[in-house]
Amino acid sequence: MWISRQMPARFTHPIGLAMALLISACSAVAERDFGERLPRLGGDESALAELTATELDQLARVSTSLVVTLVQHPELDPLTTTIQISRPSSAFGNTLLRALEDAGYGIQQVEADQGKRYVAYRRRLAETDRGPVTDYEISVGDVLLRREFVHAAGSFYPVDEQPARGLDRLPQARPVAREVFERARTRRRLAELETDVALPGSLTRLRRTALSFGHDETRSLGAGNKQAVSILVRDTEPGDLFVITACTDADGRNEAARLRGLRVVDEFRGHGLPVSSLRLAPCRRASYRHQSGDSPVPVEVVQYRQRMTR
């Protein structure tokens, strides 16, 4: 329906008033922002528009609840699992796909039931001895999750603890969604950034900087380290590469050190450097500290630059 942007001043007839109200209503619907609910891979906004804000929030909570349990399955770790899913056309499918994205899963869109980890889901209404309930279900390969929710007197709550088949090895403690998703995103970011691929031969080492951290558990950069990063960024040319080494431990494993390295990466990104200019070195065994790193927990930043050609 095409509607002119300019409204005549004499547009005061009852029919005109009704049209104006209709325009206002259409505008209100069009202005709804579904950014936090729509899948990043692309979803169906019209499916979400059919629900009220409250209904959509409840559906997103259901999807998050299911995915929070899913990520704790040993065989469905988001860091190592790629799932297959068809483009969603329902509101439940859209919020579920968004929750899977937020959890950090690798996602492959397919046309039909294809792949070892294909995601199927459904939502059913039922009349039970406990009253009307809505049953939500998701399956990934052989793993099936199902949960029932009651909608009564404006309330919305699960009927019982989450029954699941194929999840017998799940830990009893279930962290909150934010913590689970944050850990999953961190693991995926580390996997994407950490690489020991040889540097291009066109690069030459320009300088080395050691960032000092106060103790092993801290992720706070401090004013001095932030200033050091700022100075490095100011002396950056197109094509420069920063290799950040944070994890150098006797046994080659130190999760706290990896997170400090990720914090340094974020500081560079905060200054506008693209990810392509940053590389996080994987953990390596080392029984010594570099002599210029007098901090008990140094993070090494080495800047490389393209060789000058004549």
C-alpha positions as CSV (number, residue, x, y, z in Angstrom):
1,M,0.0,0.0,0.0
2,W,1.5,3.3,-1.1
3,I,0.8,6.4,1.1
4,S,1.8,9.9,0.3
5,R,4.2,11.5,2.8
6,Q,2.4,14.9,2.5
7,M,-1.0,15.2,4.2
8,P,-3.3,18.0,3.1
9,A,-4.3,20.5,5.8
10,R,-8.0,19.9,5.1
11,F,-7.6,16.1,5.9
12,T,-10.0,16.2,8.8
13,H,-12.8,14.0,7.5
14,P,-13.6,10.9,9.7
15,I,-12.4,8.7,6.9
16,G,-9.2,10.8,6.6
17,L,-8.8,10.5,10.4
18,A,-9.2,6.8,10.2
19,M,-6.5,6.6,7.5
20,A,-4.2,8.7,9.6
21,L,-4.6,6.4,12.6
22,L,-3.9,3.4,10.3
23,I,-0.8,5.1,9.0
24,S,0.3,5.7,12.6
25,A,-0.3,2.1,13.5
26,C,1.6,0.9,10.5
27,S,4.5,3.2,11.4
28,A,4.6,1.8,14.9
29,V,4.8,-1.7,13.7
30,A,7.5,-0.8,11.2
31,E,9.6,0.9,13.9
32,R,9.9,-2.2,16.0
33,D,13.5,-3.2,16.3
34,F,14.1,-7.0,16.2
35,G,17.9,-6.7,16.0
36,E,18.6,-8.7,19.1
37,R,16.1,-11.4,18.2
38,L,16.8,-11.9,14.5
39,P,19.5,-14.4,13.4
40,R,22.7,-12.8,12.1
41,L,22.6,-15.2,9.2
42,G,19.2,-13.8,8.2
43,G,15.8,-14.5,9.5
44,D,12.1,-13.7,9.0
45,E,11.2,-10.4,10.6
46,S,7.5,-10.8,9.7
47,A,7.4,-14.0,11.9
48,L,8.6,-12.0,14.9
49,A,6.2,-9.1,14.1
50,E,3.2,-11.4,14.7
51,L,4.1,-11.6,18.4
52,T,3.8,-8.9,21.1
53,A,7.0,-7.7,22.8
54,T,6.1,-9.8,25.9
55,E,5.5,-13.0,23.8
56,L,8.7,-12.5,21.9
57,D,10.7,-12.0,25.1
58,Q,9.2,-15.2,26.5
59,L,10.1,-17.1,23.4
60,A,13.6,-15.8,23.4
61,R,14.0,-17.0,27.0
62,V,12.7,-20.5,26.1
63,S,15.3,-20.7,23.2
64,T,18.1,-19.5,25.5
65,S,17.1,-22.0,28.1
66,L,17.3,-24.9,25.6
67,V,20.6,-23.8,24.1
68,V,22.2,-23.3,27.6
69,T,21.6,-26.9,28.3
70,L,22.7,-28.0,24.8
71,V,26.1,-26.3,25.0
72,Q,27.0,-28.4,28.2
73,H,26.8,-31.7,26.3
74,P,30.4,-33.0,25.8
75,E,29.7,-33.8,22.2
76,L,28.1,-30.5,21.4
77,D,30.8,-28.0,22.5
78,P,30.2,-24.9,20.4
79,L,34.0,-24.6,19.8
80,T,34.2,-27.8,18.0
81,T,30.7,-28.4,16.7
82,T,29.2,-27.2,13.4
83,I,25.4,-27.6,13.2
84,Q,23.1,-27.7,10.1
85,I,19.8,-25.8,10.1
86,S,17.3,-24.6,7.6
87,R,16.3,-21.0,7.2
88,P,13.7,-20.4,9.9
89,S,10.2,-19.2,9.0
90,S,8.6,-19.2,12.5
91,A,9.2,-17.0,15.5
92,F,10.5,-19.9,17.5
93,G,12.9,-20.9,14.8
94,N,14.3,-17.4,14.6
95,T,14.9,-16.9,18.3
96,L,16.4,-20.4,18.5
97,L,18.8,-19.8,15.7
98,R,19.8,-16.5,17.3
99,A,20.5,-18.3,20.6
100,L,22.6,-20.9,18.8
101,E,24.6,-18.1,17.1
102,D,25.1,-16.3,20.5
103,A,26.4,-19.6,21.9
104,G,29.1,-19.7,19.3
105,Y,28.2,-22.6,17.2
106,G,29.5,-22.9,13.7
107,I,26.3,-22.9,11.5
108,Q,25.7,-24.3,8.1
109,Q,22.4,-23.4,6.4
110,V,20.9,-26.2,4.4
111,E,17.7,-26.7,2.5
112,A,16.4,-29.8,4.3
113,D,17.3,-32.4,6.9
114,Q,20.9,-32.7,5.9
115,G,24.1,-33.3,8.0
116,K,25.1,-35.2,11.1
117,R,24.1,-32.3,13.4
118,Y,20.9,-31.1,11.8
119,V,18.8,-29.0,14.1
120,A,15.1,-29.8,14.2
121,Y,12.6,-28.1,16.5
122,R,8.9,-27.8,17.2
123,R,6.4,-26.0,19.4
124,R,3.1,-27.7,20.5
125,L,0.2,-26.6,22.6
126,A,-1.4,-29.2,24.8
127,E,-4.2,-29.6,27.3
128,T,-3.0,-31.5,30.4
129,D,-4.0,-32.2,33.9
130,R,-2.0,-29.2,34.9
131,G,-3.8,-27.0,32.5
132,P,-2.8,-25.6,29.1
133,V,1.0,-26.0,28.5
134,T,3.3,-25.2,25.6
135,D,5.9,-27.9,24.8
136,Y,9.2,-26.7,23.2
137,E,11.5,-29.2,21.6
138,I,14.9,-29.1,19.9
139,S,17.0,-32.0,18.5
140,V,20.5,-31.9,17.3
141,G,21.4,-35.2,15.7
142,D,20.6,-37.9,18.3
143,V,20.3,-35.4,21.1
144,L,16.7,-34.3,22.1
145,L,15.7,-31.6,24.5
146,R,12.2,-30.8,25.5
147,R,10.6,-28.5,28.0
148,E,7.1,-27.5,28.9
149,F,6.0,-24.0,30.0
150,V,2.8,-22.9,31.5
151,H,1.1,-19.6,30.5
152,A,-1.4,-18.7,33.3
153,A,-2.7,-15.5,34.7
154,G,0.0,-13.5,33.0
155,S,2.7,-15.7,34.4
156,F,5.2,-17.8,32.3
157,Y,7.2,-20.6,33.9
158,P,8.6,-24.1,33.2
159,V,6.4,-27.0,34.4
160,D,9.3,-29.2,35.5
161,E,13.1,-29.7,35.2
162,Q,14.3,-30.2,31.7
163,P,13.9,-33.8,30.6
164,A,16.4,-34.8,27.9
165,R,17.4,-37.9,26.0
166,G,21.1,-38.4,25.2
167,L,22.2,-36.0,27.9
168,D,23.0,-38.4,30.7
169,R,26.5,-37.1,31.0
170,L,25.4,-33.5,31.6
171,P,26.8,-31.9,34.8
172,Q,24.2,-31.1,37.4
173,A,25.2,-27.5,37.8
174,R,23.8,-25.3,35.1
175,P,25.4,-21.8,34.8
176,V,23.3,-18.9,33.8
177,A,22.9,-18.2,30.1
178,R,25.2,-15.1,30.0
179,E,28.1,-17.0,31.6
180,V,27.7,-20.0,29.3
181,F,27.4,-17.9,26.1
182,E,30.3,-15.7,27.2
183,R,32.6,-18.7,27.7
184,A,31.5,-20.1,24.3
185,R,32.2,-16.8,22.5
186,T,35.6,-16.5,24.3
187,R,36.6,-20.0,23.2
188,R,35.6,-19.3,19.6
189,R,37.4,-16.0,19.5
190,L,40.6,-17.6,20.9
191,A,40.3,-20.4,18.3
192,E,39.9,-17.8,15.5
193,L,42.8,-15.6,16.6
194,E,45.4,-18.1,17.8
195,T,47.6,-19.4,15.0
196,D,51.2,-20.5,14.5
197,V,51.1,-20.1,10.7
198,A,54.5,-18.8,9.5
199,L,54.6,-15.1,8.8
200,P,54.8,-13.9,5.2
201,G,58.3,-13.5,4.0
202,S,57.6,-9.9,3.0
203,L,57.4,-8.9,6.7
204,T,60.4,-7.8,8.8
205,R,60.5,-7.4,12.6
206,L,60.2,-3.7,13.6
207,R,60.0,-3.7,17.4
208,R,59.2,-5.7,20.5
209,T,57.2,-4.4,23.5
210,A,56.6,-6.2,26.8
211,L,53.4,-5.3,28.6
212,S,53.5,-5.8,32.4
213,F,50.7,-7.2,34.4
214,G,50.6,-7.2,38.1
215,H,49.7,-10.8,38.8
216,D,48.7,-14.0,37.1
217,E,45.0,-13.6,37.4
218,T,44.5,-10.0,36.3
219,R,43.1,-9.0,33.0
220,S,43.3,-5.3,33.7
221,L,45.8,-3.5,31.4
222,G,46.4,-0.4,33.5
223,A,47.3,3.1,32.3
224,G,50.9,2.3,31.4
225,N,50.0,-0.7,29.1
226,K,47.2,1.3,27.5
227,Q,49.5,4.1,26.7
228,A,52.0,1.6,25.2
229,V,49.4,0.2,22.9
230,S,48.3,3.7,22.0
231,I,51.9,4.6,21.0
232,L,52.2,1.4,18.9
233,V,48.9,2.2,17.1
234,R,50.0,5.7,16.3
235,D,53.1,4.3,14.6
236,T,51.2,1.8,12.4
237,E,51.3,1.7,8.7
238,P,49.0,-0.2,6.3
239,G,50.2,-3.8,6.1
240,D,51.7,-3.9,9.6
241,L,51.1,-7.0,11.7
242,F,51.1,-7.3,15.5
243,V,51.9,-10.7,17.0
244,I,50.8,-11.0,20.6
245,T,52.3,-13.7,22.8
246,A,50.8,-14.1,26.3
247,C,50.9,-17.8,27.1
248,T,54.5,-19.0,27.7
249,D,54.3,-21.5,30.5
250,A,56.4,-24.5,31.6
251,D,53.6,-26.9,30.6
252,G,52.4,-24.9,27.6
253,R,48.9,-24.3,29.1
254,N,47.7,-21.2,30.9
255,E,44.0,-20.2,30.4
256,A,44.5,-16.9,32.4
257,A,47.4,-16.0,30.1
258,R,45.3,-16.6,27.0
259,L,42.6,-14.3,28.3
260,R,45.2,-11.6,28.9
261,G,46.3,-12.0,25.4
262,L,42.7,-11.6,24.2
263,R,42.4,-8.5,26.4
264,V,45.4,-7.0,24.6
265,V,43.8,-7.8,21.2
266,D,40.6,-6.0,22.3
267,E,42.7,-2.9,23.3
268,F,44.2,-2.8,19.8
269,R,40.7,-3.3,18.3
270,G,39.4,-0.4,20.4
271,H,41.9,1.8,18.6
272,G,40.4,0.8,15.2
273,L,42.9,-1.9,14.1
274,P,41.3,-4.6,12.0
275,V,41.5,-8.2,13.1
276,S,43.6,-8.9,10.0
277,S,46.4,-6.8,11.6
278,L,46.5,-8.9,14.8
279,R,47.6,-12.4,15.6
280,L,47.5,-14.1,18.9
281,A,50.2,-16.7,19.3
282,P,49.1,-20.1,20.8
283,C,50.4,-21.3,24.1
284,R,54.0,-22.6,23.9
285,R,56.2,-24.3,26.4
286,A,58.8,-22.1,28.0
287,S,60.8,-22.5,31.1
288,Y,62.2,-18.9,31.1
289,R,61.0,-15.3,30.7
290,H,62.5,-12.9,28.3
291,Q,65.1,-10.8,30.0
292,S,63.4,-7.5,29.1
293,G,60.1,-8.7,30.6
294,D,60.7,-7.9,34.3
295,S,57.0,-8.4,35.1
296,P,56.0,-11.8,36.5
297,V,53.4,-12.0,33.8
298,P,54.6,-10.2,30.6
299,V,52.7,-10.1,27.4
300,E,54.9,-9.7,24.3
301,V,53.8,-7.6,21.4
302,V,56.0,-7.8,18.3
303,Q,55.3,-5.4,15.4
304,Y,56.1,-6.5,11.8
305,R,56.3,-4.2,8.8
306,Q,56.5,-4.8,5.1
307,R,60.0,-4.8,3.7
308,M,61.1,-1.8,1.8
309,T,61.5,-2.6,-1.9
310,R,63.7,-0.6,-4.3
